[in-house]
Amino acid sequence: NEYKSYLRNMGSGDKINVFPSRMNLTAMKTRLKGAQKGHSLLKKKSDALTLKFRATLKKIIDNKTVMGNVMKAVYFSLAEAAYSAGDISQTVIQNADKAQNKIKFTKDNVAGVQLTNFTMHSEGGDVYQLTGLGRGGTTVTKCKETAQKALNLLVELASLQTSFITLDEAIKVTNRRVNGIEYVIIPRLENTIAYVIEELDERDREEFYRLKKVQDKKKEMKAKKEKLLEELAGREAIKNADAPMNILEMEHDPDIMF
């Protein structure tokens, strides 16, 4: 009774419109198994992406903390260079004919999600190696090194921020799919399976009842036929007993004694 009540409650919800048959029941069970497998894989993917997301967030926080200190050092070094070597902005602008530092894009695959990574590399020699040669060379060199460190941190932070946004969108999409499978697709398939099982059981009960009625009807007809034959046989016996004996129909004549 509890199992029937469970099937009745499951079959009363949202379900797929299918004809209740053994073939459709097998197909629904196969789809349910596939949905459960897909839910498990997507759940693992979501967990992997969440783990990567948290690690990326921690790196972003650490880099931003370091970036604040590095930028302070950059502005302080720039002030020192300006105090020691004077205004070097025109020299820097004149020597900047092409980009010395370039960004290279690479892809990192995390649970099927492509994350973009930025790496910086330098091309050519240092065009500012003679800057500050007259005076303030040490402070200018220190300013270049500090600025280069800040640039590296900026590129790394940009890579982390891009990965962070990509992971956030991927986690949202994956979680929506997980919730859709868990709360919509799987219950719908379970309701459909319960409905098909209930209909097949009802059909089997109807078939059993029909066969039982047919069998009872046959027994009843057989009993009526046997009773009718008995009545006919009795009537025939009574008719034969009441009829006069015909000597021509006798098979054996009695012996005559003289």
C-alpha positions as CSV (number, residue, x, y, z in Angstrom):
1,N,0.0,0.0,0.0
2,E,2.8,2.4,0.8
3,Y,4.5,1.6,-2.5
4,K,1.2,2.2,-4.4
5,S,0.7,5.5,-2.5
6,Y,4.3,6.5,-3.4
7,L,3.7,5.8,-7.1
8,R,0.4,7.6,-7.0
9,N,2.0,10.7,-5.5
10,M,4.9,10.6,-7.9
11,G,2.6,10.1,-10.9
12,S,0.5,13.1,-10.0
13,G,3.2,15.7,-10.6
14,D,4.7,17.1,-13.8
15,K,5.5,14.3,-16.3
16,I,6.2,13.7,-19.9
17,N,3.3,12.7,-22.1
18,V,4.1,9.2,-23.2
19,F,2.0,6.1,-24.0
20,P,2.3,3.7,-21.0
21,S,4.1,0.7,-22.5
22,R,7.1,-1.5,-21.6
23,M,9.2,0.0,-24.3
24,N,8.6,3.6,-23.1
25,L,9.2,2.5,-19.5
26,T,12.6,1.1,-20.5
27,A,13.3,4.3,-22.4
28,M,12.4,6.5,-19.5
29,K,14.6,4.5,-17.1
30,T,17.5,4.9,-19.5
31,R,16.9,8.6,-19.7
32,L,16.7,8.8,-15.9
33,K,20.0,7.0,-15.6
34,G,21.6,9.4,-18.1
35,A,20.2,12.4,-16.2
36,Q,21.5,11.1,-12.9
37,K,24.9,10.5,-14.5
38,G,24.9,14.0,-16.0
39,H,23.9,15.5,-12.7
40,S,26.8,13.8,-11.0
41,L,29.3,15.0,-13.6
42,L,28.0,18.5,-13.6
43,K,28.1,18.6,-9.8
44,K,31.8,17.5,-9.9
45,K,32.5,20.2,-12.5
46,S,30.8,22.8,-10.3
47,D,32.9,21.7,-7.3
48,A,36.1,21.9,-9.3
49,L,35.2,25.4,-10.7
50,T,34.3,26.6,-7.2
51,L,37.6,25.4,-5.9
52,K,39.5,27.2,-8.6
53,F,37.3,30.3,-8.1
54,R,38.1,30.5,-4.4
55,A,41.8,30.0,-5.1
56,T,41.7,32.8,-7.8
57,L,39.8,35.1,-5.4
58,K,42.5,34.6,-2.7
59,K,45.3,35.4,-5.2
60,I,43.4,38.5,-6.3
61,I,43.1,39.7,-2.7
62,D,46.8,39.0,-2.0
63,N,47.9,40.7,-5.3
64,K,45.8,43.8,-4.6
65,T,47.3,44.1,-1.2
66,V,50.8,43.8,-2.7
67,M,49.8,46.2,-5.5
68,G,48.9,48.9,-3.1
69,N,52.4,48.8,-1.5
70,V,54.1,48.5,-4.9
71,M,52.3,51.5,-6.3
72,K,53.3,53.6,-3.3
73,A,56.9,52.6,-3.9
74,V,56.5,53.5,-7.6
75,Y,55.3,57.0,-6.9
76,F,57.9,57.5,-4.2
77,S,60.7,56.3,-6.6
78,L,59.4,58.5,-9.3
79,A,59.5,61.5,-6.9
80,E,63.1,60.6,-6.0
81,A,64.1,60.3,-9.7
82,A,62.5,63.6,-10.5
83,Y,64.3,65.2,-7.5
84,S,67.7,63.6,-8.4
85,A,67.7,63.7,-12.2
86,G,65.2,66.4,-12.9
87,D,62.3,66.1,-15.4
88,I,62.9,62.9,-17.4
89,S,59.5,62.7,-19.0
90,Q,60.6,64.2,-22.3
91,T,63.5,61.8,-22.6
92,V,61.2,58.8,-21.9
93,I,58.7,60.0,-24.5
94,Q,61.3,60.5,-27.2
95,N,62.8,57.1,-26.7
96,A,59.4,55.3,-26.7
97,D,59.3,54.4,-30.4
98,K,57.9,50.9,-30.0
99,A,56.6,48.7,-27.2
100,Q,59.3,47.0,-25.2
101,N,57.0,44.8,-23.1
102,K,54.3,42.7,-24.9
103,I,51.5,40.5,-23.6
104,K,51.1,36.9,-24.6
105,F,47.8,35.1,-24.3
106,T,47.6,31.4,-23.2
107,K,44.7,29.2,-22.4
108,D,44.2,27.1,-19.3
109,N,41.6,24.3,-19.3
110,V,39.8,23.8,-16.0
111,A,36.9,21.3,-16.1
112,G,36.2,22.1,-19.7
113,V,36.3,25.9,-19.1
114,Q,38.9,27.9,-21.1
115,L,40.6,30.4,-18.8
116,T,42.7,33.2,-20.4
117,N,46.1,33.8,-18.9
118,F,48.3,36.9,-19.6
119,T,52.1,36.6,-19.6
120,M,54.4,39.5,-20.3
121,H,57.7,39.3,-22.1
122,S,60.3,41.9,-23.1
123,E,61.6,42.4,-26.6
124,G,64.8,44.2,-27.6
125,G,67.2,46.0,-25.3
126,D,66.7,48.7,-22.7
127,V,66.2,51.9,-24.5
128,Y,66.4,53.9,-21.3
129,Q,69.8,52.6,-20.2
130,L,71.4,56.0,-20.8
131,T,68.6,57.9,-19.0
132,G,70.0,59.5,-15.8
133,L,73.6,59.1,-16.9
134,G,74.4,62.7,-16.1
135,R,72.9,62.7,-12.6
136,G,70.5,60.6,-10.6
137,G,71.3,57.3,-12.3
138,T,70.8,55.2,-9.3
139,T,67.4,56.6,-8.5
140,V,66.3,56.4,-12.2
141,T,67.3,52.7,-12.2
142,K,65.5,52.0,-9.0
143,C,62.4,53.8,-10.5
144,K,62.5,51.6,-13.6
145,E,62.8,48.4,-11.6
146,T,59.9,49.4,-9.3
147,A,57.8,50.3,-12.3
148,Q,58.6,47.0,-14.0
149,K,57.6,45.1,-10.9
150,A,54.3,47.1,-10.8
151,L,53.7,46.3,-14.4
152,N,54.2,42.6,-13.9
153,L,51.8,42.7,-11.0
154,L,49.2,44.5,-13.1
155,V,49.4,41.9,-15.8
156,E,49.1,39.1,-13.3
157,L,46.2,40.9,-11.7
158,A,44.5,41.4,-15.1
159,S,44.9,37.7,-15.8
160,L,43.4,36.8,-12.4
161,Q,40.5,39.2,-12.8
162,T,39.7,37.8,-16.3
163,S,39.8,34.2,-15.0
164,F,37.6,35.3,-12.0
165,I,34.9,36.7,-14.3
166,T,35.0,33.7,-16.6
167,L,34.8,31.3,-13.6
168,D,31.9,33.2,-12.1
169,E,29.9,33.0,-15.3
170,A,30.8,29.3,-15.8
171,I,29.8,28.5,-12.2
172,K,26.4,30.2,-12.6
173,V,25.7,28.3,-15.8
174,T,26.8,25.0,-14.3
175,N,24.7,25.5,-11.2
176,R,21.7,26.4,-13.2
177,R,22.1,23.2,-15.2
178,V,22.6,21.2,-12.0
179,N,19.5,22.7,-10.4
180,G,17.5,22.2,-13.6
181,I,18.4,18.5,-13.8
182,E,18.0,17.9,-10.0
183,Y,14.7,19.8,-9.5
184,V,13.0,19.6,-13.0
185,I,14.3,16.9,-15.3
186,I,14.9,14.1,-12.7
187,P,11.5,14.6,-10.9
188,R,9.7,14.8,-14.3
189,L,11.3,11.5,-15.4
190,E,10.6,9.9,-12.0
191,N,6.9,11.0,-12.2
192,T,6.7,9.6,-15.8
193,I,8.2,6.3,-14.7
194,A,5.8,6.1,-11.7
195,Y,2.9,7.0,-14.0
196,V,3.8,4.3,-16.6
197,I,4.3,1.7,-13.8
198,E,0.9,2.5,-12.3
199,E,-0.8,2.3,-15.7
200,L,0.9,-1.0,-16.5
201,D,-0.1,-2.4,-13.1
202,E,-3.7,-1.3,-13.7
203,R,-3.7,-2.8,-17.1
204,D,-2.3,-6.1,-15.7
205,R,-5.1,-6.1,-13.1
206,E,-7.7,-5.4,-15.7
207,E,-6.3,-8.2,-17.9
208,F,-6.3,-10.6,-14.9
209,Y,-9.9,-9.7,-14.0
210,R,-10.9,-10.2,-17.7
211,L,-9.3,-13.6,-17.9
212,K,-10.8,-14.6,-14.6
213,K,-14.3,-13.5,-15.8
214,V,-13.7,-15.4,-19.1
215,Q,-12.6,-18.5,-17.2
216,D,-15.7,-18.3,-14.9
217,K,-17.9,-17.8,-17.9
218,K,-16.4,-20.9,-19.6
219,K,-16.9,-22.9,-16.4
220,E,-20.5,-21.8,-16.2
221,M,-21.2,-22.6,-19.9
222,K,-19.5,-26.0,-19.4
223,A,-21.7,-26.7,-16.3
224,K,-24.8,-25.7,-18.2
225,K,-23.8,-28.0,-21.1
226,E,-23.2,-30.9,-18.8
227,K,-26.5,-30.4,-17.0
228,L,-28.3,-30.2,-20.3
229,L,-26.6,-33.4,-21.5
230,E,-27.6,-35.1,-18.3
231,E,-31.2,-34.0,-18.7
232,L,-31.2,-35.2,-22.4
233,A,-29.7,-38.5,-21.4
234,G,-32.3,-38.9,-18.7
235,R,-35.2,-38.1,-21.0
236,E,-33.8,-40.5,-23.6
237,A,-33.6,-43.3,-21.0
238,I,-37.2,-42.7,-19.8
239,K,-38.4,-42.7,-23.3
240,N,-36.7,-46.0,-24.1
241,A,-38.1,-47.5,-20.9
242,D,-41.6,-46.6,-21.7
243,A,-41.6,-47.7,-25.3
244,P,-42.8,-51.3,-26.3
245,M,-40.1,-53.9,-27.1
246,N,-39.6,-54.6,-30.7
247,I,-38.6,-58.2,-31.3
248,L,-37.0,-57.3,-34.6
249,E,-34.5,-55.1,-32.9
250,M,-33.5,-57.7,-30.3
251,E,-30.0,-58.9,-30.8
252,H,-30.4,-62.4,-29.3
253,D,-33.4,-64.7,-29.3
254,P,-33.9,-66.9,-26.2
255,D,-33.4,-70.6,-26.7
256,I,-36.6,-72.7,-27.1
257,M,-36.7,-75.9,-25.1
258,F,-38.9,-78.8,-26.4
